[in-house]
Amino acid sequence: MRLRVHPKTRKSHRRDAGATLVSGCTVIILLIAGCLVGAVGCGPQGETGKTIRGPLCFPSDGSRPQVWVYGGLQAALPQYDATPLIDRFLYGPSDYGKTGLRNPQGMALAGGRLLVCDQGYQNVVAIDLPTGKSMLWCDADHQPRCPVDVAADQDGRVYVADTTSRLVYVYDLNGMFIEDLAPTREAGGHFRPCAVRVDRGILYVGDLANRRIERYSLAERRWLEPLTPPADRGRLIAPTGLALAPDGVLLIADAVGGTVLRVTPEGRWLQPIGRPGRGPGEMVRPKQICCTDTGLVFVSDAARQSVLVFDQEGHWITEIHERAGEWSGWTLPMGLLAVRPDQLATAKKGDQARKGPQPSSYVIVSDSLGPESLTLLGVVVQGP
């Protein structure tokens, strides 16, 4: 269930029209009923929990690695808003309401918050993992128009790629605007950022307009020579996803080319991962990509409505998708984010999730059109 959002603006904008006080006991009953309906999906017994029956295991050809599907992340988080019903009726919603997701895209972790680009709100939704509280995060005077991806560096800066404004917005950890970046502002706006990652002082930006990877030195504050693959490694058409492997290799998901390109920090282009097609390990519309600490590569494929998993050498491991009678799968999987178990320490995995083995890492998948906005996956690499 998609929930209404209460933005951090004026109180009048935070209130739902259905919560306006009219008179009479009937109104009170309707208000309380509306509050109860709004709570569905936020707790572990919400409507979203019915889309999966127990943790599902997607193993490789061998016994390891395994990927477990636990279900909705939002149902595993602490309750968003514990405001008593009578207080909600008398005073309206609190400053932190239950923030649903309309059209989630790329994600990042920053300062204990899960940041989710949401095209439906034209904003970034911040979910505080220790408390489950959510809010619209970007500076109200400098909001993106079409946020598709987000990344954070170690200095507390957050970078949001906006394909419509043709800018990379830079914010602090509290969402306050710092500056915007674009390499070709004087060239008539021929720049469409669709993916961002930060590594070793370099901001990498997937550029749809120029079909290349732009690079910006954060220390020198200047744009560097962009990355384009040589002819023997294939063309780069739509770089919609970026990730960094543990060894520093940059992974580039090409949504049109149907592959994942790879380039080392020294600029050497490796053999691509995958190829176009619908067979095992093949891709149709790869959108975004992430890499776990152990080197496993996850690729969301919007056309296949699945997530494909490869090892660090590019060998196909498994494909995560719907299972008849057990899990409805994804409608349009987009964003991917690998996180360590300690970064989700406050999430309540529930009795279902605890039946599976302890994961070495987690992966969060955003579904831009499905009933479950965020899905939690567990990755088990070692044996019991």
N, C-alpha and C positions, 0 to 999 in steps of 0.2 A: 504494500500500500504506500502510495506517495503522500507525504505529509506536508501541511502548509508550513511556510517559513515565516519567521518574525524578524525582519531585518533590524540592524542596529541603527535605526534612524529615529524619527519622531515617534512618540508613543501612538499617535493616531494612525500611523502607517503599520504599526505592529499588531493592531487589533483586527480580528476577523470580523467581517460584516455580520456573520451569523451570531456573534456574541454580543450584539447591541441589546441593551436592556430595554424591554418594552414594558411588560407588567404581567402579574399573575403567576400562579403556580405552574401553569402549562409551560411558560417560558423557562422557568427554573428547571423543570424536568428535561426540556429539550437541550438546555445548556449542558446539564450534567451528562446527558446521553452523548452529546457532541464531544465532550471531553473524553469520555470513555472510548468512543470510536477513534478519536485522534491518537489515543495511546496505543492502539493496535499496531503491531509491527515494531514498536520500540523495545518491548520487553522480549524475553526469550520465548514466550508463548504467543507471539504475534502472528498475524496472518501470513507474513512472509515465511515463517518457519514451516508452513505446510507444503512448501515447494520441494522439500527433500526429506527422505525417510532414512535417518541414520547417516553416518559418514560413509561416503562412497570412495572406494579405492581404485585408482587407475595406475596399475603397476607397469613396469617395463617388461621386456621379454624375460628378464631374469627376475629375481626376488626383489631387487633394489635397482634404482630408486623407485619410490612410490609417491604418488600425489593423492592426497585425500581431500575431498570436497566436504566442507563442514556446513555450508549454507550461508545465510546472510550475516555479514559482519555487524550490521546495525543491531540485530537481535542479540548479539554477544556482548555489546557494549553496555555500560551502566545506563540506567534509565535516564533519558535526556532531561526531563523536567519533573521534579518531585513537588511542585507547587500544589498544596491542598486544593481540593475542588472548591471549597467555600471561598478561599482566597482568590482563586481564579475567577469565580463568579463576581466577587465584590470589587476586585482591583484590576482584573484583566490579566493577560499573560505576563509572565516575568520577562526580564530583558533577554534571557536565554530561553528561547522556545524550542520546540522540536523542529529541527530543520530537516526537511526531506530533500531529496535530490531529484531534479527534473531530467537533466540530460548530462550525466557525469562523463568526464573525459579523463585527462591525465591526472596523476596524483603525486604527492610528495609528502615526506615527513619534515616538520620544522618546529622545533621547540616544544615537543610533546603533542603537537597537533597534526592530524591528518588533513592535508589540504587537497581539495578536490575541485578541479576546474568544472564549472557547470554552465553550459551554453544556455540552458533554460532560464537561469537567473542573470546571465551576463555578468558573472561574478565567480569568486572562489569561495566555496563553502569550507569552513574550518571546523573540524570535529575534534574536541579536546578528548584525547583517549583516556586519561585518568577519570574523568567525570561523565563523559558522553555528551556534554553540552555542545551545541552547534551554533554557528552564527555565519552571517554573510561577512566576509573578511576584508575585502579590498576597500581602500580609501574611497569614500563616497564621491569625492571630487575627481578621482582618477580611476574609474572602473574600466575594465576591458569590455570590448563589445562582443568578442567571440573567443573566449579563453579555451585553448585546446590542450595545453600542457604546462607543467610547472616543475621547477627544480629549486633546490635550496643549497647554498654553499656553507662552509664552516664558519663564515664571518657573520652569519645571521641575516643574509640577504636572500630574497626569494625572487625568482625570475618567472614571469608568466608570458607565454607565447600567445599573441592575439593575431589571428589570420586576417581579420577584417580591418583592424586599425593599422595592420602591417608594422607592429612594434613589439618589442619585448619590454614589458613593464617590470620595473624593479621596485620591490617593497622591503620594509623591515619585517621582523617577526610578528609585529602587531598589525600588519597590513597597511601601514602608512607609506604613502608613495615617496620614492626617492628620486627616480628619473626614468626615462624611457630610452631604449637603444634601437638603432637601425643603421645598417652599414651604407645604405644607398638612398638616404633621405633626399639628397640633391638630384637623384636620377629619376625622379617622378614616381617614387613609391614602388619600384620593382623589387619588392621584398615581401615574402609571405611566410613568416615564421610559423611552423606547425609542430615543432618538437624542440625541447631544451634539455641540456644536461650540463653539469659543472664538474670539472675534474682538474686538479692540480693547477688551479688558477686560470683555467681556460673555460669560457662559456661556449658550448657547442650549440648551434641552432640549425635545425632542419629547415631549408629554404625551398618552398614549393615553387616560387616564381623562377628562381635561377637554377633549380634542380641540383643543389649542392649543399654542402655543410659549411655554414659560416662559422668563423672562429673569432672570439673576442678575448683579448688579454685583459683580465681584471686588474692586474698590477700596473700594466702600462697604459691602460684605458685607450686601447686602439684595436682596430680590426686587423686580423692577420690574413694571410693568404687562405682562401677557402679550400676545402677538400673536395676533390672530384676523382672518381675511380678511373684507372686506366682502361683502355678498350678491352683488354683481355679479361677483365673482371666484371664486365657488364655495365650497362648504363644505369645511372641513378635518375629516376623519374620523379618519384613522390616520397621524399624522406620523412615519413610521418611519425617514426618512432626512433628514439635514441636510448642507448644503455651503455654502461661501462662494465666490462668483465673484471674479475679480480686482478688479472694481469695487466690491466690498463687498456686492453683492446676496446676500441669503440665499435659498437654494434649499431647498424642502421637498418631499420625495417623500411622496405620500399613497397608501398601499398599498390603500386601499379606493376612494378617489375616482378612481384611475387617472390622475393628473396630477402635474405638478411645479409647485407654487406658487412665486411669486417676490415678495420684498418688499425695497425699498431700505433703506439705513441710516436714511433719514428717515421710514420708515413708509409709503411709497407702494407699493401692491400693483400689480404689473405683470400683463400677460397671462400666464396659465399656459402651461407647456410641455406639449405632448402632449394627448391626450384618451383616454377609455376605448375599448378595442377591440383587435382583433388585426391591423389593417392596418399599413402602413408608418408608423412614428412614433407608433403607438398603444400603450397600456399596459394590462395586465390586473392585475398585482400588483407594482407598483414597490416595491422594498424599500429600497435605499439608493442614494446618489448621491455623485458627486465631480465636481470641476471642475479642469481642468488650468490651467497658467499662461497658456495661450493662450485660455482661455475655453471650451474644449470641455466639454460636459456629458455625463457617463456615468451611465446609470441601469440598475441591475440589476432584471430582471423575473423573479420566481420562477415565475410561471405560464407565461410564454413560454419559460423556460429560456434566456434570452439577455440580452445587454447592449445597450441602445440608445444611440446617440450623436447629440447635437444640437450645433449651434453656439451661440454665446453669445446669439443672438437667438431661439433656440428652434426653428430650422429643423432638421428631421430630416436626418441625414447617412447613417447606416448602422446595421445591426443585426448583432451578432456572435453566432453560434450554431453548432451542429454542422454538419459537412460529411461526407456519407457517404463512407466509405473513407479520409478524411483526418484527421478529428478528431471525437471522440465528444461534444464540447461539455460543458455543465454540467448537473448534475442539479437543483440548487437554488441558483442564484447569489444571494449575499447582500451581503457587504461589498465596498466599493470604496475604493481609496486611490490618489490621484495622487501620484507621486514624481518628483523630478528625476533626471536621469542620474547626477549626482555622488553622490546618496544611495544609489545601487546600484552604486557603482564597484567594489566587491569581488565582486559577483556574476559568476559565470562564465556568460556567455550561451551559450557553446558554438559549435561550427562551424555548427549549424543557424541560430542567431539571427544570426550575423555575415553570413550570406548576404543578409539584408535591409538596407535603408538605415538609417542612424543615426537613432534616434528623438530627438525634441525633449523627450519626457517619457515616463514609463511609468505604467501603471495596473495595480494588483494587484487581482485578483478572488478572493474567497473563495467556495468551494462547500461548503455545510454538509452535503451528503449524497453528493457525487460522489467518485470514486476519487482525483482530484487536488484537494487541499485549497486550494492557492493557484495561480492562473494568472497568468503575466506577459504583459501586453500592451505593445506599443510604439506610440507615436503619432508619425506623420510628417506635419508640416504643410507644410514648405517643399519645393520641388522639389529635384532632385539638383544 
